[in-house]
């Protein structure tokens, strides 16, 4: 699945394959991922930090 992710520094929530990849990679639900992206933007580093704060 990772070969389908074109830019590993950003999360494209419009792409179901990327959403599934990042949910698995970040150990979160789709809802958690989408909420994090709404709060901090699409940068993986910011989303990861936001999710880690919530744990």
Steps between C-alpha positions, in 0.01 A plus 500: 500500500783745577600516134163668432582792733664761281601757761588356839525843662134586442170319554246510218166429670327502160679176406357189670824305447702772674249525785526125558881515481530787749246349739709184511831687518383734777291239684183706495147483371384680188300740716805579714711557189245729333450697822875544544535623141220753559671625816868513397505465121634233265865483612573149630731630774229729638230232477727249677577750778131584541401134521780430751375785721158335508637167626 
